[in-house]
Amino acid sequence: MRQRTFRYEAKWALEEECEEVIKKVWQRGNDKRLNCLLEESNGALMRWSKQVDREEGKSIREKSERLKSLQEMEGMHSIEEIKMLQGEIGEMFEKDDLKWKQRAKLNWYQLGDRNTKFFHSCANQRRRRNAIKIIFDEEDRGLSSPTEMEGVFNGYFQKLFTSSGPSKAEVTDCLKNLTPRVSDVMNLNLTRPFTRVEVE
C-alpha cells in the first residue's frame, strides 16, 4: 500500500489548534532526531485534520438545519441569530474553498508546464466560464451577437450616468439619507472671509 504524500493544507493556518498540535509533538520528543519529529508532526496533523473535517461537516449540517428552521419562522426575534449562523456557515465554507483552491493550484503546477493539453483545457475552461453568451434588453429580448450586446451595455450605462435635469427637490430627496461629513459649524468656518492676520 502506497503511503500518502504529506502536504500542508493552507486552511490549517486558520485554525488556532494547528500550532498546538505541532508543539505537543516537539515537546514530547525533544531528544528525537529531526526526521522522526517531522514524521510524527505529519501524522499528528493528518489525524487532527480528519477529526476537524468530520466535526466541521457535522457543524455545517446542524447550523444549516437550524438556519432553515429560523428562516421559516415568522418574527423579528430570530434575525440576529440568522445573521450569526449565516456568518459562521460562510466562514466554514471559505475554509473548505481554500483547501480546494490549493489542490487545484497544485495540479496546475504539476501538470501545466509538461502537459500542453491540460494547460489549454484549464485556460479554455476559465474563458468559457467568464464569457457572456447572452443578455436581455429592456424589452426582455435575448441578444447573443457581440454587436447587439455591446449596444445594450452602452445604452444601459449611458442611461445610468446621464442626468435628466432633476429639480432641486429631487436632488434634496436623494441626499436626505446621506450623513453629511461637513457640519454646519465646519461649513461656517470654511466659508467665512479670511482675515489679514491669517494671511500674514
C-alpha positions in Angstrom: 0.0 0.0 0.0 1.4 3.4 -1.1 2.0 5.8 1.7 0.0 9.0 1.2 2.2 12.1 0.4 2.0 14.6 3.2 1.1 18.2 2.1 0.5 21.1 4.5 -3.0 22.4 3.9 -3.2 26.3 3.7 -6.5 26.2 5.6 -4.8 24.7 8.7 -3.2 28.1 9.3 -6.7 29.5 10.0 -7.1 27.1 13.0 -5.6 28.0 16.3 -5.3 24.3 17.3 -2.8 23.6 14.4 0.1 25.2 16.2 -0.8 23.4 19.4 -0.7 20.0 17.6 2.8 20.6 16.3 4.0 22.0 19.7 2.8 18.9 21.6 4.8 16.6 19.2 8.0 18.6 19.6 7.7 19.0 23.4 7.2 15.2 23.8 10.2 14.3 21.7 12.9 16.9 22.2 15.5 14.1 22.3 14.5 12.6 18.9 16.1 13.2 15.6 14.7 15.9 13.3 13.4 13.5 10.6 11.5 11.5 13.3 9.9 14.7 14.7 8.9 15.7 11.2 7.2 12.4 10.5 5.4 12.4 13.9 4.3 16.0 13.2 2.9 14.9 9.8 1.0 12.1 11.3 -0.4 14.2 14.1 -1.5 16.9 11.7 -3.2 14.3 9.4 -5.2 12.8 12.3 -6.1 16.2 13.7 -7.2 17.3 10.2 -9.5 14.3 9.7 -11.1 15.0 13.1 -11.6 18.7 12.3 -13.1 17.9 8.9 -15.6 15.5 10.5 -16.6 18.0 13.2 -16.9 20.9 10.7 -19.1 18.8 8.4 -21.4 17.9 11.2 -21.4 21.5 12.4 -22.3 22.8 8.9 -25.2 20.3 8.7 -26.6 21.3 12.1 -26.2 25.0 11.6 -27.8 24.8 8.1 -30.8 22.9 9.6 -31.1 25.5 12.4 -30.9 28.3 9.8 -33.5 26.8 7.6 -36.0 26.4 10.6 -35.4 30.0 11.7 -35.9 31.4 8.2 -39.3 29.5 8.0 -40.4 31.1 11.3 -42.1 34.5 11.5 -41.0 37.3 13.7 -38.2 39.7 14.2 -36.7 38.0 17.2 -34.7 35.5 15.1 -32.9 38.0 12.8 -29.8 38.3 14.9 -29.4 34.5 15.2 -29.9 34.2 11.5 -27.2 36.7 10.8 -24.8 34.9 13.2 -25.5 31.5 11.7 -25.0 32.8 8.1 -21.6 34.3 9.2 -20.5 31.1 10.8 -21.5 28.9 7.9 -19.9 31.3 5.5 -16.6 31.1 7.4 -16.7 27.3 7.2 -17.3 27.3 3.5 -14.4 29.8 3.0 -12.0 27.4 4.7 -13.2 24.5 2.6 -12.9 26.6 -0.5 -9.3 27.5 0.4 -8.5 23.7 0.6 -9.8 23.1 -2.9 -8.2 26.2 -4.4 -4.8 24.9 -3.1 -5.3 21.5 -4.6 -6.3 22.9 -7.9 -3.2 25.1 -8.0 -1.1 22.0 -7.1 -2.5 20.2 -10.1 -1.7 23.2 -12.3 2.0 23.3 -11.1 2.4 19.5 -11.5 0.7 19.2 -14.9 0.5 22.6 -16.5 4.1 23.0 -17.7 4.6 19.5 -19.1 1.1 18.9 -20.4 0.0 21.4 -23.1 -3.4 19.8 -23.4 -4.0 20.2 -19.7 -2.8 23.8 -19.7 -5.1 24.8 -22.6 -8.0 22.8 -21.1 -7.8 24.9 -17.9 -7.4 28.2 -19.7 -10.3 27.4 -22.1 -12.5 26.3 -19.2 -11.9 29.6 -17.3 -12.5 31.6 -20.5 -15.8 29.8 -21.1 -16.9 30.4 -17.5 -16.2 34.1 -17.7 -17.8 34.6 -21.2 -21.2 36.3 -21.5 -23.2 34.3 -24.0 -26.5 36.1 -24.0 -28.1 39.2 -22.4 -31.6 40.5 -22.3 -32.6 44.1 -23.2 -35.3 46.3 -21.7 -37.9 44.5 -23.8 -36.8 41.1 -22.5 -35.3 40.0 -25.8 -32.4 37.7 -25.7 -29.4 39.0 -27.7 -26.3 37.0 -28.4 -24.3 38.7 -31.1 -21.3 40.8 -29.9 -22.6 44.0 -31.7 -26.1 43.7 -30.1 -24.7 43.0 -26.6 -22.3 46.0 -26.9 -25.2 48.2 -27.8 -27.2 47.1 -24.8 -24.2 47.7 -22.4 -23.6 51.1 -23.9 -27.2 52.1 -23.6 -27.5 50.9 -20.0 -24.5 52.8 -18.8 -25.3 56.0 -20.7 -28.8 56.0 -19.2 -27.4 55.2 -15.7 -24.9 58.1 -15.7 -27.0 60.7 -17.7 -28.9 63.4 -15.8 -32.4 64.2 -16.9 -32.2 67.7 -15.3 -33.6 66.9 -11.8 -35.2 69.6 -9.8 -33.7 70.9 -6.5 -36.4 69.0 -4.6 -35.4 65.7 -6.3 -31.7 66.2 -5.5 -32.6 67.0 -1.9 -34.7 63.9 -1.7 -31.8 61.7 -3.0 -29.4 63.2 -0.5 -31.6 63.2 2.6 -30.5 59.8 3.8 -26.8 60.6 3.5 -24.8 61.6 6.6 -23.0 64.9 5.9 -19.3 64.8 6.5 -19.2 68.7 6.9 -21.3 70.0 9.8 -22.9 73.4 9.8 -20.2 74.8 12.1 -17.4 73.4 9.9 -19.1 74.9 6.8 -19.4 78.3 8.5 -15.7 78.3 9.4 -14.7 77.2 5.9 -16.8 79.9 4.1 -16.2 82.9 6.4 -14.0 85.7 5.0 -10.3 85.3 5.9 -8.6 88.0 8.0 -5.3 89.9 7.4 -3.8 88.0 10.4 -4.5 84.6 8.8 -2.8 85.7 5.6 0.3 87.0 7.3 
